[in-house]
Amino acid sequence: MNENRADYDFIIAGGGTAGCILANRLTADGKYRVLLLEAGNDANSMWISIPAGFSKLLTNPVFNWRFQTEPEPNTHDRVISVPRGKGLGGSTLINGMIYVRGQPQDYDGWAAAGAHGWAFKDVEKYFIKLENYEKGGAGRGTQGPMHLEEVKERFPVSDAFLEAAREDGHPLNSDYNSGDQEGVGYYQVLQHRGQRWSAFNGYLKPAVSRSNLQVISGAHVERLIFEGKRCVGLVYRRAGQTIEVRAGRETLLCLGSIQTPQLLELSGVGNPDLLKSYGINVVHSLPAVGENYIDHFATRMNWRVKNTVTLNEMSRGWRLAQQVARYYTRRKGILTLGTGLVHGFIKTNPQLARPDVQYFFVHASYANAAERILDHAPGMTIGVAQLRPQSVGAIHIKSPDPMTPPAIRPNFLSTGVDCESLVRGMQIARRIVEQPALRPYVDNEMSPGKTVDTFDQWLDFARHNGQTIYHPIGTCRMGSDPDAVTDLRLRVNGLSGLRVIDASVMPAMVSGNTQGAVMMIAEKGADMVLEDAVSEMRG
């Protein structure tokens, strides 16, 4: 198909979290014809609905792009995995399901830095709009499309961790999404009746039968089509065929922080010198495309435990058979668990105004954390992540071939603030484990081990062992300054007919897991698209 007419009003590139939300909201009133393109396939694996199935999907190339970082000296030239969801629902198909809004100050910081209209008072209503939180509470949504539950399983060692944290001076917090994040408690997860609840479940599935929505999976978008400075559509490849489609109103990029800048650069939008070096004609100079890459970097500390049964043993043999039966008869047990059981949002320095480190406690330990392979003997893990890293990297194409993954250079642990915060967070985690409440359960510290004690030793442990926790943002940063890639309504600066609505527009990292913030951005972005369409019709 190669036609000059508009095939659709809106074309959405990317069927992940943001793409599913936009597909639903833009087709709700029946006014607009919408095409949603997704390179992956339908969410048809049995492991997707089972929360614990994330460990089967995290390394599966059918549902995961399996990106990797370039070797960098700050992390001892290791290649670090950067999973990204592939399929209708995107990363909500394979992630740990943890839901965190972030801190109100995060969004106020965006606004203070020039992203006016994105302060917490401006975005809170969108969190409420998307949430269907079973426990409710002040300022929480209970009617939205995304089901939220507090982790329901309780174990002696996880309760002991909460008590140990309290003994160390950290408050219990039953709702870290209520505006005050500080403290420890059980995580809130995107689940419904013991099953994963993805963006596909909440948004796309209810909309997919609408006559004004067409969804095409297995469609890899290769480049955008421009007429002058206006984007009029795109070209995608499916089943060996190259197909061109055109949008009468806008093309909306929802490919995420890795593939959205990649597509822009492949289409001639970016740093002219870089584009020319790969033989790509420059459509529009926008040097900040692919810059401002930020991600959460985490270490995992492990302990051998005693006097209790952990996931390591429960996931094998007769105990696993027992748990499988429990899940399929009652939707309970360890198969309802994702990547985090107990949360901690703590201040590593009492003088700080708000928490700067996040903990992920689970009564399991990994023989191979990157591949999610559990130990055989009983263990527990505390993941430690700095909430608002200052280390900034970049992502850029390394080939004009759309099928070649881009070069990801996170530049982890390149600032003193990041190093100090992470080290203090690990030290405090060790101190919590040494409190009386956990003594009956702790045998010994396996990783990093008590021989690691000085600041330099802690930092070296982090550089050798830390991993991303899969929250890349910022590569198409929005702002009101001339260097921003997108404006405050998420339109690509200097171009028309083109918006970016995904994690890449975030100016700075939010304090916690990013999927909640991405959903908020998509909800607000959908409103903006619809508002501007009405204004254009009137004007």
One Martini backbone bead per residue (centre of mass of N, CA, C, O) as a GRO file, in nm:
protein
  539
    1MET     BB    1   0.092   0.039   0.026
    2ASN     BB    2   0.080   0.365  -0.168
    3GLU     BB    3  -0.059   0.652  -0.039
    4ASN     BB    4  -0.175   0.989  -0.015
    5ARG     BB    5  -0.373   0.929   0.168
    6ALA     BB    6  -0.539   0.891   0.461
    7ASP     BB    7  -0.571   0.602   0.656
    8TYR     BB    8  -0.548   0.774   0.925
    9ASP     BB    9  -0.548   0.975   1.195
   10PHE     BB   10  -0.387   0.764   1.379
   11ILE     BB   11  -0.052   0.660   1.461
   12ILE     BB   12   0.078   0.386   1.652
   13ALA     BB   13   0.405   0.332   1.774
   14GLY     BB   14   0.351   0.092   1.980
   15GLY     BB   15   0.217  -0.181   2.206
   16GLY     BB   16   0.255  -0.084   2.480
   17THR     BB   17   0.167   0.086   2.738
   18ALA     BB   18   0.104   0.356   2.587
   19GLY     BB   19  -0.033   0.237   2.334
   20CYS     BB   20  -0.278   0.109   2.476
   21ILE     BB   21  -0.391   0.370   2.596
   22LEU     BB   22  -0.427   0.529   2.332
   23ALA     BB   23  -0.611   0.330   2.184
   24ASN     BB   24  -0.842   0.367   2.380
   25ARG     BB   25  -0.882   0.683   2.402
   26LEU     BB   26  -0.895   0.754   2.081
   27THR     BB   27  -1.160   0.542   2.037
   28ALA     BB   28  -1.405   0.595   2.235
   29ASP     BB   29  -1.590   0.806   2.041
   30GLY     BB   30  -1.550   0.724   1.717
   31LYS     BB   31  -1.398   0.962   1.543
   32TYR     BB   32  -1.129   0.789   1.510
   33ARG     BB   33  -0.872   0.656   1.319
   34VAL     BB   34  -0.677   0.371   1.435
   35LEU     BB   35  -0.330   0.269   1.447
   36LEU     BB   36  -0.165  -0.027   1.574
   37LEU     BB   37   0.184  -0.095   1.618
   38GLU     BB   38   0.357  -0.421   1.659
   39ALA     BB   39   0.639  -0.618   1.662
   40GLY     BB   40   0.512  -0.808   1.821
   41ASN     BB   41   0.290  -1.012   1.980
   42ASP     BB   42   0.071  -1.170   2.131
   43ALA     BB   43  -0.053  -1.241   2.460
   44ASN     BB   44   0.003  -1.607   2.456
   45SER     BB   45   0.129  -1.682   2.728
   46MET     BB   46   0.103  -1.857   3.024
   47TRP     BB   47   0.323  -1.674   3.181
   48ILE     BB   48   0.183  -1.395   3.195
   49SER     BB   49  -0.050  -1.443   3.414
   50ILE     BB   50   0.179  -1.546   3.585
   51PRO     BB   51   0.368  -1.377   3.793
   52ALA     BB   52   0.620  -1.584   3.814
   53GLY     BB   53   0.669  -1.586   3.491
   54PHE     BB   54   0.890  -1.368   3.452
   55SER     BB   55   1.137  -1.567   3.459
   56LYS     BB   56   1.058  -1.687   3.168
   57LEU     BB   57   1.053  -1.395   3.003
   58LEU     BB   58   1.324  -1.228   3.053
   59THR     BB   59   1.480  -1.437   2.824
   60ASN     BB   60   1.260  -1.412   2.597
   61PRO     BB   61   1.262  -1.328   2.257
   62VAL     BB   62   0.949  -1.306   2.212
   63PHE     BB   63   0.915  -1.086   2.481
   64ASN     BB   64   1.225  -0.984   2.436
   65TRP     BB   65   1.477  -0.776   2.318
   66ARG     BB   66   1.756  -0.799   2.462
   67PHE     BB   67   1.923  -0.579   2.556
   68GLN     BB   68   2.251  -0.407   2.561
   69THR     BB   69   2.523  -0.286   2.681
   70GLU     BB   70   2.798  -0.122   2.673
   71PRO     BB   71   3.104  -0.120   2.757
   72GLU     BB   72   3.217   0.009   3.085
   73PRO     BB   73   3.433   0.121   3.326
   74ASN     BB   74   3.231   0.168   3.573
   75THR     BB   75   3.150  -0.164   3.505
   76HIS     BB   76   3.396  -0.335   3.406
   77ASP     BB   77   3.307  -0.404   3.105
   78ARG     BB   78   3.022  -0.485   3.118
   79VAL     BB   79   2.741  -0.661   3.008
   80ILE     BB   80   2.411  -0.530   3.030
   81SER     BB   81   2.096  -0.598   3.078
   82VAL     BB   82   1.795  -0.473   2.875
   83PRO     BB   83   1.492  -0.518   2.919
   84ARG     BB   84   1.212  -0.544   2.674
   85GLY     BB   85   0.908  -0.544   2.579
   86LYS     BB   86   0.734  -0.788   2.352
   87GLY     BB   87   0.425  -0.681   2.277
   88LEU     BB   88   0.105  -0.667   2.378
   89GLY     BB   89   0.206  -0.455   2.660
   90GLY     BB   90   0.496  -0.499   2.688
   91SER     BB   91   0.649  -0.469   2.995
   92THR     BB   92   0.375  -0.573   3.138
   93LEU     BB   93   0.446  -0.882   3.064
   94ILE     BB   94   0.758  -0.902   3.229
   95ASN     BB   95   0.741  -0.772   3.488
   96GLY     BB   96   0.709  -0.719   3.850
   97MET     BB   97   0.438  -0.517   3.896
   98ILE     BB   98   0.535  -0.270   4.028
   99TYR     BB   99   0.379   0.010   4.202
  100VAL     BB  100   0.488   0.355   4.139
  101ARG     BB  101   0.459   0.697   4.147
  102GLY     BB  102   0.624   0.848   4.344
  103GLN     BB  103   0.716   1.167   4.415
  104PRO     BB  104   0.589   1.477   4.415
  105GLN     BB  105   0.874   1.617   4.377
  106ASP     BB  106   0.935   1.512   4.098
  107TYR     BB  107   0.718   1.683   3.941
  108ASP     BB  108   0.800   1.954   4.057
  109GLY     BB  109   1.081   1.936   3.926
  110TRP     BB  110   0.995   1.943   3.638
  111ALA     BB  111   0.857   2.222   3.652
  112ALA     BB  112   1.107   2.383   3.759
  113ALA     BB  113   1.273   2.293   3.482
  114GLY     BB  114   1.009   2.360   3.257
  115ALA     BB  115   0.759   2.150   3.302
  116HIS     BB  116   0.490   2.284   3.257
  117GLY     BB  117   0.209   2.096   3.380
  118TRP     BB  118   0.390   1.856   3.564
  119ALA     BB  119   0.296   1.869   3.828
  120PHE     BB  120   0.138   1.702   4.070
  121LYS     BB  121  -0.132   1.864   4.045
  122ASP     BB  122  -0.149   1.779   3.729
  123VAL     BB  123  -0.112   1.439   3.761
  124GLU     BB  124  -0.284   1.300   3.982
  125LYS     BB  125  -0.552   1.246   3.819
  126TYR     BB  126  -0.418   1.017   3.643
  127PHE     BB  127  -0.366   0.815   3.860
  128ILE     BB  128  -0.659   0.792   3.950
  129LYS     BB  129  -0.773   0.707   3.670
  130LEU     BB  130  -0.600   0.425   3.646
  131GLU     BB  131  -0.691   0.326   3.919
  132ASN     BB  132  -0.765  -0.004   4.101
  133TYR     BB  133  -0.768   0.004   4.435
  134GLU     BB  134  -0.870  -0.214   4.672
  135LYS     BB  135  -0.810  -0.025   4.941
  136GLY     BB  136  -0.778   0.254   4.885
  137GLY     BB  137  -0.799   0.594   4.967
  138ALA     BB  138  -0.655   0.880   4.984
  139GLY     BB  139  -0.594   0.968   4.650
  140ARG     BB  140  -0.721   0.707   4.530
  141GLY     BB  141  -0.794   0.481   4.287
  142THR     BB  142  -1.112   0.269   4.207
  143GLN     BB  143  -1.205   0.295   3.867
  144GLY     BB  144  -0.990   0.190   3.699
  145PRO     BB  145  -0.818  -0.030   3.466
  146MET     BB  146  -0.593  -0.078   3.700
  147HIS     BB  147  -0.515  -0.331   3.888
  148LEU     BB  148  -0.465  -0.326   4.252
  149GLU     BB  149  -0.239  -0.490   4.484
  150GLU     BB  150  -0.145  -0.620   4.763
  151VAL     BB  151   0.061  -0.822   4.880
  152LYS     BB  152  -0.058  -1.130   5.025
  153GLU     BB  153   0.186  -1.266   5.110
  154ARG     BB  154   0.317  -1.433   5.407
  155PHE     BB  155   0.628  -1.430   5.600
  156PRO     BB  156   0.836  -1.456   5.856
  157VAL     BB  157   1.086  -1.304   5.723
  158SER     BB  158   0.931  -1.052   5.623
  159ASP     BB  159   0.824  -0.959   5.895
  160ALA     BB  160   1.108  -0.939   6.021
  161PHE     BB  161   1.210  -0.715   5.841
  162LEU     BB  162   1.012  -0.498   5.931
  163GLU     BB  163   1.101  -0.503   6.227
  164ALA     BB  164   1.400  -0.438   6.178
  165ALA     BB  165   1.348  -0.164   6.047
  166ARG     BB  166   1.213  -0.044   6.294
  167GLU     BB  167   1.458  -0.084   6.483
  168ASP     BB  168   1.630   0.115   6.280
  169GLY     BB  169   1.403   0.369   6.226
  170HIS     BB  170   1.172   0.267   6.030
  171PRO     BB  171   0.877   0.314   5.904
  172LEU     BB  172   0.567   0.223   5.862
  173ASN     BB  173   0.405   0.172   5.525
  174SER     BB  174   0.093   0.109   5.369
  175ASP     BB  175   0.117   0.384   5.158
  176TYR     BB  176   0.348   0.499   4.924
  177ASN     BB  177   0.104   0.641   4.728
  178SER     BB  178  -0.010   0.891   4.929
  179GLY     BB  179   0.275   1.099   4.942
  180ASP     BB  180   0.429   0.914   5.158
  181GLN     BB  181   0.711   0.707   5.110
  182GLU     BB  182   0.826   0.651   5.374
  183GLY     BB  183   0.936   0.321   5.433
  184VAL     BB  184   0.775   0.007   5.518
  185GLY     BB  185   0.643  -0.277   5.319
  186TYR     BB  186   0.409  -0.380   5.100
  187TYR     BB  187   0.360  -0.421   4.787
  188GLN     BB  188   0.231  -0.291   4.488
  189VAL     BB  189   0.033  -0.460   4.234
  190LEU     BB  190  -0.043  -0.564   3.899
  191GLN     BB  191  -0.333  -0.722   3.998
  192HIS     BB  192  -0.592  -0.995   3.957
  193ARG     BB  193  -0.664  -1.254   4.127
  194GLY     BB  194  -0.346  -1.357   4.094
  195GLN     BB  195  -0.300  -1.184   3.829
  196ARG     BB  196  -0.181  -1.039   3.579
  197TRP     BB  197  -0.200  -0.673   3.496
  198SER     BB  198  -0.204  -0.534   3.200
  199ALA     BB  199  -0.233  -0.307   2.949
  200PHE     BB  200  -0.393  -0.502   2.782
  201ASN     BB  201  -0.616  -0.564   2.988
  202GLY     BB  202  -0.702  -0.259   3.060
  203TYR     BB  203  -0.706  -0.132   2.744
  204LEU     BB  204  -0.704  -0.310   2.477
  205LYS     BB  205  -0.913  -0.536   2.507
  206PRO     BB  206  -1.171  -0.339   2.527
  207ALA     BB  207  -1.090  -0.202   2.221
  208VAL     BB  208  -1.033  -0.415   1.981
  209SER     BB  209  -1.346  -0.420   1.861
  210ARG     BB  210  -1.329  -0.160   1.738
  211SER     BB  211  -1.387  -0.018   1.423
  212ASN     BB  212  -1.155   0.229   1.471
  213LEU     BB  213  -0.956  -0.020   1.531
  214GLN     BB  214  -0.621  -0.116   1.439
  215VAL     BB  215  -0.433  -0.420   1.487
  216ILE     BB  216  -0.073  -0.476   1.437
  217SER     BB  217   0.129  -0.737   1.441
  218GLY     BB  218   0.453  -0.788   1.337
  219ALA     BB  219   0.537  -0.465   1.319
  220HIS     BB  220   0.820  -0.304   1.192
  221VAL     BB  221   0.938  -0.002   1.237
  222GLU     BB  222   1.161   0.192   1.018
  223ARG     BB  223   1.012   0.473   0.928
  224LEU     BB  224   0.955   0.798   0.864
  225ILE     BB  225   0.734   1.035   0.706
  226PHE     BB  226   0.819   1.325   0.512
  227GLU     BB  227   0.690   1.666   0.456
  228GLY     BB  228   0.923   1.823   0.529
  229LYS     BB  229   0.816   1.905   0.871
  230ARG     BB  230   0.609   1.668   0.820
  231CYS     BB  231   0.444   1.405   0.954
  232VAL     BB  232   0.259   1.141   0.751
  233GLY     BB  233   0.411   0.872   0.856
  234LEU     BB  234   0.497   0.522   0.777
  235VAL     BB  235   0.726   0.240   0.785
  236TYR     BB  236   0.668  -0.114   0.758
  237ARG     BB  237   0.744  -0.457   0.859
  238ARG     BB  238   0.574  -0.760   0.725
  239ALA     BB  239   0.625  -1.061   0.619
  240GLY     BB  240   0.841  -0.921   0.402
  241GLN     BB  241   0.683  -0.649   0.395
  242THR     BB  242   0.646  -0.320   0.269
  243ILE     BB  243   0.469  -0.060   0.450
  244GLU     BB  244   0.254   0.221   0.391
  245VAL     BB  245   0.142   0.482   0.617
  246ARG     BB  246  -0.115   0.735   0.689
  247ALA     BB  247  -0.159   1.048   0.870
  248GLY     BB  248  -0.382   1.310   0.918
  249ARG     BB  249  -0.264   1.402   1.203
  250GLU     BB  250  -0.087   1.168   1.377
  251THR     BB  251   0.220   1.054   1.505
  252LEU     BB  252   0.284   0.805   1.764
  253LEU     BB  253   0.544   0.755   1.994
  254CYS     BB  254   0.575   0.415   2.178
  255LEU     BB  255   0.887   0.268   2.205
  256GLY     BB  256   1.065   0.405   2.399
  257SER     BB  257   1.391   0.487   2.518
  258ILE     BB  258   1.524   0.317   2.278
  259GLN     BB  259   1.333   0.318   2.003
  260THR     BB  260   1.257   0.611   1.958
  261PRO     BB  261   1.537   0.735   1.895
  262GLN     BB  262   1.605   0.535   1.676
  263LEU     BB  263   1.378   0.615   1.477
  264LEU     BB  264   1.453   0.909   1.446
  265GLU     BB  265   1.736   0.861   1.331
  266LEU     BB  266   1.649   0.678   1.088
  267SER     BB  267   1.460   0.945   0.992
  268GLY     BB  268   1.650   1.222   1.037
  269VAL     BB  269   1.641   1.270   1.363
  270GLY     BB  270   1.910   1.469   1.495
  271ASN     BB  271   2.238   1.439   1.477
  272PRO     BB  272   2.394   1.522   1.196
  273ASP     BB  273   2.670   1.381   1.227
  274LEU     BB  274   2.560   1.102   1.289
  275LEU     BB  275   2.380   1.060   1.042
  276LYS     BB  276   2.601   1.099   0.823
  277SER     BB  277   2.783   0.857   0.919
  278TYR     BB  278   2.521   0.662   0.809
  279GLY     BB  279   2.373   0.793   0.551
  280ILE     BB  280   2.162   0.999   0.667
  281ASN     BB  281   1.918   1.205   0.606
  282VAL     BB  282   1.848   1.528   0.701
  283VAL     BB  283   1.548   1.659   0.834
  284HIS     BB  284   1.628   1.721   1.155
  285SER     BB  285   1.775   1.913   1.393
  286LEU     BB  286   1.830   1.709   1.712
  287PRO     BB  287   2.078   1.652   1.934
  288ALA     BB  288   1.908   1.526   2.193
  289VAL     BB  289   1.870   1.270   2.070
  290GLY     BB  290   1.951   1.013   2.307
  291GLU     BB  291   1.977   1.172   2.540
  292ASN     BB  292   1.931   1.146   2.881
  293TYR     BB  293   2.013   0.870   2.994
  294ILE     BB  294   1.821   0.690   3.244
  295ASP     BB  295   1.883   0.464   3.526
  296HIS     BB  296   1.844   0.202   3.736
  297PHE     BB  297   2.075   0.096   3.987
  298ALA     BB  298   2.153  -0.235   4.120
  299THR     BB  299   2.192  -0.423   4.405
  300ARG     BB  300   2.261  -0.758   4.551
  301MET     BB  301   2.187  -0.889   4.864
  302ASN     BB  302   2.295  -1.189   5.040
  303TRP     BB  303   2.143  -1.454   5.244
  304ARG     BB  304   2.170  -1.701   5.465
  305VAL     BB  305   1.917  -1.910   5.594
  306LYS     BB  306   1.703  -2.003   5.881
  307ASN     BB  307   1.417  -2.143   6.022
  308THR     BB  308   1.311  -2.155   5.714
  309VAL     BB  309   1.119  -2.117   5.421
  310THR     BB  310   1.196  -2.062   5.086
  311LEU     BB  311   1.184  -2.016   4.749
  312ASN     BB  312   1.408  -2.212   4.682
  313GLU     BB  313   1.241  -2.465   4.790
  314MET     BB  314   0.941  -2.397   4.683
  315SER     BB  315   1.054  -2.428   4.363
  316ARG     BB  316   1.068  -2.744   4.443
  317GLY     BB  317   0.925  -3.020   4.395
  318TRP     BB  318   0.674  -3.081   4.615
  319ARG     BB  319   0.637  -2.782   4.680
  320LEU     BB  320   0.567  -2.691   4.396
  321ALA     BB  321   0.322  -2.870   4.353
  322GLN     BB  322   0.165  -2.739   4.583
  323GLN     BB  323   0.168  -2.447   4.462
  324VAL     BB  324   0.026  -2.506   4.198
  325ALA     BB  325  -0.236  -2.605   4.324
  326ARG     BB  326  -0.296  -2.345   4.481
  327TYR     BB  327  -0.317  -2.159   4.238
  328TYR     BB  328  -0.541  -2.318   4.063
  329THR     BB  329  -0.758  -2.313   4.311
  330ARG     BB  330  -0.684  -1.996   4.462
  331ARG     BB  331  -0.473  -1.780   4.374
  332LYS     BB  332  -0.215  -1.873   4.547
  333GLY     BB  333   0.104  -1.807   4.642
  334ILE     BB  334   0.416  -1.798   4.483
  335LEU     BB  335   0.285  -1.740   4.188
  336THR     BB  336   0.207  -1.428   4.285
  337LEU     BB  337   0.503  -1.348   4.258
  338GLY     BB  338   0.750  -1.124   4.203
  339THR     BB  339   1.026  -0.912   4.257
  340GLY     BB  340   0.853  -0.803   4.513
  341LEU     BB  341   0.755  -0.788   4.857
  342VAL     BB  342   0.930  -0.571   5.008
  343HIS     BB  343   0.953  -0.241   5.103
  344GLY     BB  344   1.193   0.044   5.071
  345PHE     BB  345   1.201   0.394   5.181
  346ILE     BB  346   1.502   0.574   5.226
  347LYS     BB  347   1.729   0.748   5.426
  348THR     BB  348   2.085   0.790   5.422
  349ASN     BB  349   2.016   1.080   5.548
  350PRO     BB  350   1.866   1.274   5.786
  351GLN     BB  351   1.892   1.552   5.612
  352LEU     BB  352   1.700   1.455   5.423
  353ALA     BB  353   1.383   1.518   5.278
  354ARG     BB  354   1.405   1.232   5.122
  355PRO     BB  355   1.412   0.955   4.975
  356ASP     BB  356   1.708   0.772   4.802
  357VAL     BB  357   1.615   0.465   4.861
  358GLN     BB  358   1.552   0.129   4.740
  359TYR     BB  359   1.381  -0.169   4.839
  360PHE     BB  360   1.408  -0.536   4.765
  361PHE     BB  361   1.237  -0.785   4.925
  362VAL     BB  362   1.329  -1.141   4.931
  363HIS     BB  363   1.287  -1.497   4.995
  364ALA     BB  364   1.561  -1.503   4.802
  365SER     BB  365   1.823  -1.649   4.591
  366TYR     BB  366   2.082  -1.604   4.347
  367ALA     BB  367   2.290  -1.763   4.129
  368ASN     BB  368   2.144  -1.585   3.885
  369ALA     BB  369   2.016  -1.278   3.847
  370ALA     BB  370   1.987  -1.226   3.538
  371GLU     BB  371   1.840  -1.531   3.506
  372ARG     BB  372   1.674  -1.623   3.762
  373ILE     BB  373   1.850  -1.826   3.943
  374LEU     BB  374   1.816  -2.029   4.202
  375ASP     BB  375   1.889  -2.145   4.481
  376HIS     BB  376   1.889  -2.425   4.697
  377ALA     BB  377   1.935  -2.277   4.939
  378PRO     BB  378   1.854  -2.076   5.178
  379GLY     BB  379   1.729  -1.731   5.109
  380MET     BB  380   1.806  -1.372   5.078
  381THR     BB  381   1.706  -1.043   4.942
  382ILE     BB  382   1.852  -0.711   4.873
  383GLY     BB  383   1.760  -0.457   4.689
  384VAL     BB  384   1.959  -0.169   4.570
  385ALA     BB  385   1.841   0.169   4.498
  386GLN     BB  386   1.873   0.458   4.351
  387LEU     BB  387   1.626   0.686   4.284
  388ARG     BB  388   1.808   0.963   4.169
  389PRO     BB  389   2.001   0.963   3.928
  390GLN     BB  390   2.286   1.155   3.782
  391SER     BB  391   2.357   0.963   3.576
  392VAL     BB  392   2.441   1.015   3.225
  393GLY     BB  393   2.353   0.906   2.908
  394ALA     BB  394   2.323   0.713   2.594
  395ILE     BB  395   2.144   0.671   2.270
  396HIS     BB  396   2.250   0.511   1.959
  397ILE     BB  397   2.310   0.443   1.665
  398LYS     BB  398   2.512   0.173   1.468
  399SER     BB  399   2.296   0.171   1.228
  400PRO     BB  400   2.075   0.180   0.941
  401ASP     BB  401   1.957  -0.076   1.060
  402PRO     BB  402   1.658  -0.151   1.219
  403MET     BB  403   1.770  -0.444   1.339
  404THR     BB  404   1.983  -0.284   1.491
  405PRO     BB  405   2.087  -0.227   1.779
  406PRO     BB  406   2.160   0.004   1.987
  407ALA     BB  407   2.364   0.211   2.171
  408ILE     BB  408   2.419   0.155   2.522
  409ARG     BB  409   2.509   0.432   2.756
  410PRO     BB  410   2.464   0.490   3.094
  411ASN     BB  411   2.691   0.581   3.301
  412PHE     BB  412   2.732   0.449   3.560
  413LEU     BB  413   2.865   0.574   3.839
  414SER     BB  414   2.965   0.903   3.764
  415THR     BB  415   2.877   1.006   4.051
  416GLY     BB  416   2.901   1.085   4.380
  417VAL     BB  417   2.606   1.064   4.463
  418ASP     BB  418   2.554   0.778   4.365
  419CYS     BB  419   2.772   0.631   4.525
  420GLU     BB  420   2.694   0.722   4.813
  421SER     BB  421   2.400   0.628   4.821
  422LEU     BB  422   2.445   0.327   4.759
  423VAL     BB  423   2.638   0.259   4.989
  424ARG     BB  424   2.453   0.345   5.222
  425GLY     BB  425   2.225   0.152   5.150
  426MET     BB  426   2.389  -0.109   5.202
  427GLN     BB  427   2.470  -0.054   5.494
  428ILE     BB  428   2.178  -0.040   5.603
  429ALA     BB  429   2.092  -0.322   5.523
  430ARG     BB  430   2.289  -0.464   5.708
  431ARG     BB  431   2.185  -0.334   5.972
  432ILE     BB  432   1.901  -0.451   5.963
  433VAL     BB  433   1.985  -0.757   5.964
  434GLU     BB  434   2.123  -0.712   6.264
  435GLN     BB  435   1.869  -0.717   6.398
  436PRO     BB  436   1.685  -0.898   6.622
  437ALA     BB  437   1.446  -1.002   6.432
  438LEU     BB  438   1.667  -1.163   6.228
  439ARG     BB  439   1.857  -1.357   6.387
  440PRO     BB  440   1.698  -1.637   6.365
  441TYR     BB  441   1.746  -1.637   6.026
  442VAL     BB  442   2.052  -1.567   6.015
  443ASP     BB  443   2.357  -1.689   5.909
  444ASN     BB  444   2.483  -1.538   5.636
  445GLU     BB  445   2.677  -1.335   5.435
  446MET     BB  446   2.734  -1.365   5.092
  447SER     BB  447   2.644  -1.072   4.959
  448PRO     BB  448   2.945  -0.949   4.979
  449GLY     BB  449   3.044  -0.966   5.260
  450LYS     BB  450   3.234  -0.886   5.545
  451THR     BB  451   3.496  -0.795   5.385
  452VAL     BB  452   3.305  -0.573   5.311
  453ASP     BB  453   3.359  -0.219   5.442
  454THR     BB  454   3.453  -0.010   5.265
  455PHE     BB  455   3.379   0.217   5.040
  456ASP     BB  456   3.549   0.097   4.805
  457GLN     BB  457   3.437  -0.191   4.833
  458TRP     BB  458   3.143  -0.131   4.782
  459LEU     BB  459   3.179   0.004   4.505
  460ASP     BB  460   3.314  -0.238   4.367
  461PHE     BB  461   3.076  -0.425   4.399
  462ALA     BB  462   2.883  -0.257   4.227
  463ARG     BB  463   3.052  -0.254   3.963
  464HIS     BB  464   3.057  -0.580   3.941
  465ASN     BB  465   2.717  -0.645   4.014
  466GLY     BB  466   2.541  -0.452   3.892
  467GLN     BB  467   2.207  -0.362   3.776
  468THR     BB  468   1.956  -0.311   3.602
  469ILE     BB  469   1.585  -0.229   3.658
  470TYR     BB  470   1.430  -0.132   3.394
  471HIS     BB  471   1.431   0.229   3.377
  472PRO     BB  472   1.431   0.383   3.107
  473ILE     BB  473   1.497   0.734   3.033
  474GLY     BB  474   1.498   1.070   2.853
  475THR     BB  475   1.568   1.060   2.518
  476CYS     BB  476   1.297   1.276   2.484
  477ARG     BB  477   1.300   1.537   2.626
  478MET     BB  478   1.110   1.750   2.804
  479GLY     BB  479   1.051   2.113   2.742
  480SER     BB  480   1.122   2.482   2.727
  481ASP     BB  481   1.381   2.440   2.595
  482PRO     BB  482   1.580   2.426   2.304
  483ASP     BB  483   1.699   2.122   2.379
  484ALA     BB  484   1.446   1.989   2.357
  485VAL     BB  485   1.264   1.741   2.199
  486THR     BB  486   1.006   1.811   2.364
  487ASP     BB  487   0.731   1.945   2.449
  488LEU     BB  488   0.464   1.999   2.679
  489ARG     BB  489   0.287   1.822   2.444
  490LEU     BB  490   0.494   1.607   2.305
  491ARG     BB  491   0.615   1.755   2.073
  492VAL     BB  492   0.826   1.772   1.822
  493ASN     BB  493   1.064   1.984   1.774
  494GLY     BB  494   1.008   2.142   1.455
  495LEU     BB  495   0.754   1.961   1.421
  496SER     BB  496   0.482   1.793   1.263
  497GLY     BB  497   0.276   1.518   1.337
  498LEU     BB  498   0.460   1.465   1.614
  499ARG     BB  499   0.486   1.233   1.888
  500VAL     BB  500   0.583   1.163   2.232
  501ILE     BB  501   0.461   0.867   2.435
  502ASP     BB  502   0.685   0.808   2.690
  503ALA     BB  503   0.967   0.763   2.887
  504SER     BB  504   1.151   0.961   2.709
  505VAL     BB  505   1.018   1.244   2.826
  506MET     BB  506   1.157   1.239   3.079
  507PRO     BB  507   1.362   1.459   3.253
  508ALA     BB  508   1.347   1.274   3.517
  509MET     BB  509   1.364   1.072   3.769
  510VAL     BB  510   1.177   0.863   3.946
  511SER     BB  511   1.077   0.732   4.270
  512GLY     BB  512   1.090   0.445   4.105
  513ASN     BB  513   0.897   0.271   3.940
  514THR     BB  514   0.787   0.358   3.596
  515GLN     BB  515   0.500   0.257   3.501
  516GLY     BB  516   0.315   0.466   3.634
  517ALA     BB  517   0.429   0.715   3.483
  518VAL     BB  518   0.366   0.616   3.198
  519MET     BB  519   0.061   0.604   3.233
  520MET     BB  520   0.023   0.900   3.295
  521ILE     BB  521   0.142   1.012   3.033
  522ALA     BB  522  -0.067   0.872   2.847
  523GLU     BB  523  -0.319   1.002   2.963
  524LYS     BB  524  -0.231   1.296   2.917
  525GLY     BB  525  -0.159   1.266   2.617
  526ALA     BB  526  -0.442   1.194   2.518
  527ASP     BB  527  -0.571   1.459   2.597
  528MET     BB  528  -0.394   1.637   2.416
  529VAL     BB  529  -0.466   1.517   2.146
  530LEU     BB  530  -0.772   1.573   2.164
  531GLU     BB  531  -0.759   1.876   2.213
  532ASP     BB  532  -0.602   1.947   1.949
  533ALA     BB  533  -0.810   1.832   1.752
  534VAL     BB  534  -1.037   2.028   1.830
  535SER     BB  535  -0.883   2.293   1.777
  536GLU     BB  536  -0.831   2.238   1.476
  537MET     BB  537  -1.129   2.225   1.389
  538ARG     BB  538  -1.199   2.518   1.491
  539GLY     BB  539  -0.942   2.677   1.352
   0.00000   0.00000   0.00000
